[in-house]
Structure formats: C-alpha cells, structure tokens
Amino acid sequence: MTKTFDFDSWQAKLVALELANKIGRELMKRLNVEPQTPSHLANAMGIPLPTVLFHLARLETVGVVECRRGLGKRLREVKYYKVSSQEIVFKIGGEKNER
C-alpha cells in the first residue's frame, strides 16, 4: 500500500521531519520487519522510552505506522506498532497536477 501526501500539507512536513531524523528512520526500518512494542524498540535501540513514544505518535498521526493491541507477557494488553505503508509519495502541487 502507498501513502500519498500533498507536498504542502502539514502531514508531509511531519513525515519529512521523521525521515530526516535518525531515530524516525530507524523506527520505520525496524517496524517494517515485524510489529514491535515501544518498550522492545527502546531496549533494542538503546534510547529512552519517551523518545520512542514521541516518534511513534508523530508517525501514527500521519498514518505511516499503525498500532494494534495484543496480549503480552502475563496476559497484559500491550500495543504493537507496525508500518502501514511500504511506500511514501509526496505530490508536488497537490491533486491539480495529476493526469
């Protein structure tokens, strides 16, 4: 599935910020391989959990990653994140330039 953004939209700007950020890119790479919990990502990447949650919230807001609920250890509910789109497209000039 492809996620398309109008070049001038706030969503495109937010995606661009995450793509320009080392942590944002690494999260997307890891979530493209398999769904993971924020805690697992923080431990694997060696960064604080609030940092992971900040970037995941931004990516989820624009629809690049999605959250699913599942059962973790001790049958507690946990959130798993995964990439929702394999491709990200920026349209310059919005929908007017489509042919």
SULTA-V59818 format. One line per field, one symbol per residue. phi: phi as a letter, one per 40 degrees, with the letter a starting at -180 (. if undefined). psi: psi as a letter, one per 20 degrees, with the letter a starting at -180 (. if undefined). burial: b if it has 9 or more other C-alpha atoms within 8 Angstrom, else e. A space follows every 50 residues. Layout:
BEGIN
phi = ???
psi = ???
burial = ???
END
This chain:
BEGIN
phi = .bbbbcdccccccccccccccdcdcccccccccacacdcccccccgbcdd ccccccccccdcgcbbbbcabbcgfccbbbbaccbcbbbbccggccccb
psi = qpopqphjqhghhgghghhipgggggghggihgqqqqhggggghikrqgh gghghhgghhhijhqqpqqapbqkkqpqppqqpiphqpppopjbihjq.
burial = eebebbbbeeebbbbeebbeeeebbebbeebbeebbbbeebbeeeeeebe ebbebbebbbebbbbbbeeeeeeeeeebbbbbbbbbebebbebbeeeee
END
